[in-house]
Amino acid sequence: EPEVTQTPSHQVTQMGQEVILRCVPISNHLYFYWYRQILGQKVEFLVSFYNNEISEKSEIFDDQFSVERPDGSNFTLKIRSTKLEDSAMYFCATQAGTVYNEQFFGPGTRLTVL
Amino acid sequence: GENVEQHPSTLSVQEGDSAVIKCTYSDSASNYFPWYKQELGKRPQLIIDIRSNVGEKKDQRIAVTLNKTAKHFSLHITETQPEDSAVYFCAAGWWNDYKLSFGAGTTVTVRA
């Protein structure tokens, strides 16, 4: 069964550094999402992406965050200048595109900002 | 925006007993309600979902009920087994906006 993959599985960075988290969606999926989960807390929506543009973003997704599909397959989340509070598990999720279709989650990238 | 509340935060049941998790949502426009199971260190995985045009859905030992008037939905797990131990998240979404709003999660422990 196809799965969403994410790299790296764990990223440790210094405060103020840029990080790029990568996701490979399931091949025929059209809708892409980033969520984050701070340890012990709920999964929070960050951004949705469709047709090469952002569909919606949450209040968390400020100017320090950006997303893109640089090569038409990988879906990336960039944090330009990381803060301590960015430490979390970041999940990519993808969806085929039909209303009510399941969102498939990747295994996550654990980001630790020191 | 949508706000999803989930209770209880932890639930311990004896193997073979039933487990019930309840969620409420705030936005009456929400019309899609999935439940995800997340085992320790793993990705959330969909276990069942329900749309607003039905009141109940069942899949083997798992069932979900939806009360649109009261804006709440519940997950029922019958004949619990040790492998049911995990964190369960409810979520709400709607057709014109595919993002999901998640509840805080329920840690279910099934005692052998």
Interface residues (C-beta under 8 A of the other chain):
Chain A: V4 Y31 Y33 Y35 Q41 K42 V43 E44 F45 S48 S55 E56 S58 F91 Q95 V99 Y100 E102 Q103 F104 F105 G106 P107 G108
Chain B: Y32 P34 Y36 K42 R43 P44 Q45 L46 D49 R51 F89 A91 W95 D97 Y98 K99 L100 S101 F102 G103 A104 G105
